[in-house]
Amino acid sequence: MQNNLVSILIPTYNRADFLDYSLGIHIPMIEKYNIQIMIFDNASTDNTQEVVKKWAHRYPHLIYHRHNE
């Protein structure tokens, strides 16, 4: 069951390496609480989408939205 009291919102643009590092640090700390993570990608041109897909397989409460521009 998802925790509806707290959500983490992450805006990003071409910061795939930092996003991967940050999710790797924070998901293990919050996964027992089922806290939703929402990532808003401002049309990154790096591998941000692949990083999010990798973590979405491990953490089902991760939501990703990519803006077109």
MARBA-3410 file (N, C-alpha, C, O; in Angstrom, 1 decimal):
69
0.8,-1.2,0.0,0.0,0.0,0.0,0.9,1.2,0.0,1.9,1.3,0.8 ~ 0.5,2.2,-0.8,1.3,3.4,-1.0,1.0,4.4,0.2,-0.2,4.5,0.5 ~ 2.0,5.0,0.7,1.8,6.0,1.7,1.3,7.3,1.1,2.0,7.9,0.2 ~ 0.1,7.8,1.4,-0.4,9.0,0.8,-0.2,10.3,1.6,-0.7,11.3,1.2 ~ 0.6,10.2,2.6,0.9,11.4,3.4,2.1,12.1,3.0,2.2,13.3,3.2
3.1,11.4,2.3,4.3,12.0,1.9,4.6,11.6,0.5,4.5,10.5,0.1 ~ 5.1,12.6,-0.3,5.6,12.3,-1.6,6.9,13.0,-1.8,7.1,14.1,-1.2 ~ 7.8,12.5,-2.6,9.1,13.1,-2.9,9.0,13.5,-4.4,8.7,12.7,-5.2 ~ 9.2,14.8,-4.7,9.2,15.3,-6.1,10.6,15.7,-6.5,11.3,16.4,-5.8 ~ 11.0,15.2,-7.7,12.3,15.5,-8.2,12.2,16.1,-9.6,11.9,15.3,-10.5
12.5,17.3,-9.7,12.7,17.9,-11.1,14.1,17.6,-11.6,15.0,17.6,-10.8 ~ 14.2,17.3,-12.9,15.5,17.0,-13.4,15.7,17.4,-14.8,14.7,17.5,-15.6 ~ 16.9,17.7,-15.2,17.3,17.9,-16.6,18.8,17.6,-16.8,19.7,18.2,-16.2 ~ 19.0,16.5,-17.6,20.3,16.1,-17.9,21.2,15.8,-16.7,22.4,16.2,-16.6 ~ 20.6,15.2,-15.7,21.4,14.9,-14.4,21.2,13.4,-14.1,21.1,13.0,-13.0
21.3,12.5,-15.2,21.1,11.1,-15.0,22.0,10.5,-14.0,21.6,9.7,-13.1 ~ 23.3,10.8,-14.0,24.2,10.3,-13.0,23.9,10.6,-11.6,23.9,9.8,-10.7 ~ 23.5,11.9,-11.4,23.1,12.3,-10.0,21.8,11.7,-9.6,21.6,11.3,-8.5 ~ 20.9,11.6,-10.5,19.6,11.0,-10.2,19.8,9.5,-9.8,19.2,9.0,-8.9 ~ 20.6,8.8,-10.6,20.9,7.4,-10.3,21.5,7.3,-8.9,21.1,6.4,-8.1
22.4,8.1,-8.6,23.1,8.1,-7.2,22.1,8.4,-6.2,22.0,7.8,-5.1 ~ 21.2,9.5,-6.4,20.3,9.9,-5.4,19.2,8.8,-5.1,18.9,8.5,-4.0 ~ 18.7,8.2,-6.2,17.7,7.1,-6.0,18.4,5.9,-5.3,17.7,5.3,-4.5 ~ 19.6,5.6,-5.6,20.3,4.5,-4.9,20.5,4.8,-3.5,20.5,3.8,-2.7 ~ 20.7,6.0,-3.1,20.8,6.3,-1.6,19.5,6.3,-0.9,19.3,5.8,0.2
18.5,6.9,-1.6,17.2,7.2,-0.9,16.2,6.1,-0.9,15.4,5.9,0.0 ~ 16.1,5.4,-2.0,15.1,4.3,-2.1,15.3,3.3,-1.0,14.3,2.9,-0.3 ~ 16.5,2.8,-0.7,16.6,1.9,0.5,16.2,2.4,1.8,15.7,1.7,2.7 ~ 16.2,3.8,2.0,15.8,4.4,3.2,14.3,4.5,3.3,13.8,4.5,4.4 ~ 13.6,4.6,2.2,12.2,4.9,2.2,11.3,3.8,1.8,10.1,3.8,2.0
11.9,2.7,1.2,11.0,1.7,0.6,10.1,1.0,1.6,9.0,0.6,1.3 ~ 10.5,0.9,2.9,9.6,0.2,3.9,8.4,1.1,4.2,7.4,0.6,4.8 ~ 8.4,2.4,3.8,7.3,3.3,4.1,6.4,3.5,2.9,5.4,4.1,3.0 ~ 6.8,2.9,1.7,6.0,3.0,0.5,5.8,4.5,0.1,4.7,4.8,-0.3 ~ 6.8,5.3,0.2,6.6,6.7,-0.1,6.7,6.9,-1.7,7.6,6.3,-2.3
5.8,7.6,-2.2,5.8,7.9,-3.7,6.9,8.8,-4.0,7.2,9.8,-3.4 ~ 7.6,8.5,-5.1,8.6,9.4,-5.7,8.1,9.8,-7.1,7.9,8.9,-7.9 ~ 8.1,11.1,-7.4,7.6,11.6,-8.7,8.8,12.3,-9.3,9.3,13.3,-8.7 ~ 9.2,11.9,-10.5,10.3,12.5,-11.2,9.7,13.2,-12.4,9.0,12.7,-13.2 ~ 10.0,14.5,-12.5,9.6,15.4,-13.6,10.8,15.7,-14.4,11.7,16.5,-14.0
10.9,15.2,-15.6,12.1,15.3,-16.5,11.8,16.4,-17.5,10.8,16.3,-18.3 ~ 12.6,17.4,-17.5,12.4,18.6,-18.4,13.1,18.3,-19.8,13.9,19.1,-20.2 ~ 12.7,17.2,-20.5,13.2,16.9,-21.8,14.7,16.6,-21.8,15.4,17.1,-22.7 ~ 15.2,15.8,-20.9,16.6,15.5,-20.8,17.1,14.8,-22.1,16.3,14.1,-22.7 ~ 18.3,15.1,-22.5,18.9,14.4,-23.7,19.9,13.3,-23.3,20.5,12.8,-24.2
20.1,13.1,-22.0,21.0,12.0,-21.6,20.2,10.8,-21.3,19.1,10.6,-21.9 ~ 20.7,9.9,-20.5,20.0,8.6,-20.3,19.1,8.6,-19.0,19.0,7.6,-18.3 ~ 18.5,9.7,-18.8,17.6,9.8,-17.6,16.5,8.8,-17.7,16.2,8.2,-16.6 ~ 15.9,8.6,-18.8,14.8,7.6,-18.9,15.2,6.2,-18.5,14.5,5.5,-17.9 ~ 16.4,5.8,-19.0,16.9,4.5,-18.6,17.2,4.3,-17.1,16.9,3.3,-16.6
17.7,5.4,-16.5,17.9,5.3,-15.1,16.6,5.2,-14.4,16.5,4.4,-13.4 ~ 15.6,5.9,-14.8,14.3,5.8,-14.1,13.7,4.4,-14.3,13.2,3.8,-13.4 ~ 13.8,3.9,-15.5,13.3,2.5,-15.8,14.0,1.5,-14.9,13.3,0.6,-14.3 ~ 15.3,1.6,-14.7,16.0,0.7,-13.8,15.5,0.7,-12.4,15.2,-0.3,-11.8 ~ 15.2,1.9,-11.9,14.7,2.0,-10.5,13.3,1.7,-10.4,12.8,1.2,-9.3
12.5,1.9,-11.4,11.0,1.6,-11.4,10.8,0.1,-11.3,9.8,-0.3,-10.7 ~ 11.7,-0.7,-11.8,11.6,-2.1,-11.6,11.8,-2.6,-10.2,11.2,-3.5,-9.7 ~ 12.6,-1.8,-9.5,12.8,-2.2,-8.1,11.8,-1.5,-7.1,11.5,-2.1,-6.1 ~ 11.4,-0.3,-7.5,10.5,0.4,-6.6,9.2,0.8,-7.3,9.2,1.7,-8.1 ~ 8.1,0.1,-7.0,6.9,0.4,-7.7,6.2,1.7,-7.5,5.2,2.0,-8.2
6.6,2.5,-6.5,6.0,3.7,-6.2,6.7,4.9,-6.8,6.6,6.1,-6.4 ~ 7.4,4.6,-7.9,8.1,5.7,-8.6,7.3,6.0,-9.9,7.0,5.2,-10.7 ~ 7.0,7.3,-10.0,6.3,7.8,-11.1,7.1,8.8,-11.9,7.8,9.6,-11.4 ~ 7.1,8.6,-13.2,8.0,9.4,-14.1,7.2,10.1,-15.1,6.3,9.5,-15.8 ~ 7.4,11.4,-15.3,6.8,12.2,-16.3,7.8,13.0,-17.0,8.6,13.7,-16.4
7.8,12.8,-18.4,8.8,13.5,-19.2,8.1,14.6,-20.0,7.2,14.3,-20.8 ~ 8.6,15.8,-19.9,8.0,16.9,-20.7,8.6,16.9,-22.1,9.8,16.4,-22.2 ~ 7.9,17.3,-23.1,8.4,17.3,-24.4,9.5,18.3,-24.7,10.3,18.2,-25.6 ~ 9.4,19.4,-24.0,10.4,20.5,-24.2,10.8,21.1,-22.9,11.6,22.1,-22.9
END
